[in-house]
């Protein structure tokens, strides 16, 4: 049985920047079968050779870590089909050309997910086929519910991959091992011992020519509605019966159902937008001066909110999520801050309590503790026990594509998770649209809104 990968939006930024490098990694490690093909679909008028030239340039730019021989082998597998992804007749021609039992990947703007899936439903897919849908999953909660309803008509749920590549990052996967393969942490993983949790994804990158997508999405929809909420779910979920698709999805959905949106939007949420400044020696223009930006939209490039979880394990513990662009440093980490000891026998100024830090890119785990110093034996010093993890052979997208082609949905997002994520952020979006929370400005290269 051949299993072609059909990429709708195959000449887009996501395909060139993330999917093709992931496929090149799979080629390099021998994870693609001899008959594995990729058929890209787009509106651009390109021949197969034109598309391979385009793909070669993207691989040179984004997959230089993969040997050239593996990249060349991947290029030989690529084909291109011009057509509209929302027209049933065009999709029927695509599927006939692809043959076999395809994995159809929607590398598209979320605004066209619904008409594309409806067109696929009209055409039909062979038994054993799969569909992958990128994030953000829809435009709001109603749209997510409608997408789930159409997907349920098209395929069984185990053949649907709601993609969030953060679930395939090494650090997020290591949370599972840290919590559930070590007795050390789970007894203190609760409100009795944890003071707060911060989930941070700050970037030095600016808009990078992505106004077509970003200016209609913003930081909240782009990062905090999906990626960071998935991290919260893995951090906060109850122990699963097994690390499989059903168990993980159920436990994550349980947590998301009891996440309460911020009670005070003006106090517990922040939205901001960068102005001109310097980041790593590079001058960045004001966001509203970027090509393709509509200033009247008041799109945020920085988003932050604090939520609580209404269950026995986490009652009263604040979870703060934040992400921004054009900031002074790349800071991408999860911080679990423990409570101080109830009584400090050493006297003096109480030191900071213990801190568990899980970092991304590079993937690191460190535990900050208070120990007796090398001088006075009764003085306390801050000590960090840490490790930088060796890089994996497969990137997050490489691992996700491997799992999709194998038909394993363990790293996929469930229908319930997708809908609950929108339930959490929709009140924030409504408050921001109503002007209840001011749009603050911050210079590019700064720490963000003050």
Secondary structure, DSSP 8 states (H G I E B T S, - for coil): ----EEEETTTSHHIIIIIHHHHHHHHHTT-S-TT--EEEEESS---HHHHHHHHHHHHHHH-TTS-HHHHHHHHHHEEEEE--TT-HHHHHHHHHHH-SS-EEEE-S-GGGHHHHHHHHHHH---TT-EEEE-SS-SSSHHHHHHHHHHHHHHS-GGGEEE--GGGGSHHHHHHHHHHHS-HHHHTT-STTTEEEEEEEEE-S---TT-HHHHHHHHHIIIIITTHHHHHHHHHH----SSSSHHHHHHHHHHHHHTEE--S-HHHHEEEEEEESEEETTEEE--GGGSTT--GGG---SEEEEEEEE-STTTTT-EEEEEEESS-SS-EEEEEEEE---S--TT-SS-----EEEEETTTTEEEEEEEEE-SSSTT-EEEEEEEEE----SS-HHHHHHHHHHHT--TTSB-HHHHHHHHHHHHHHHHHHHTTSS-EEEEETTSSS--
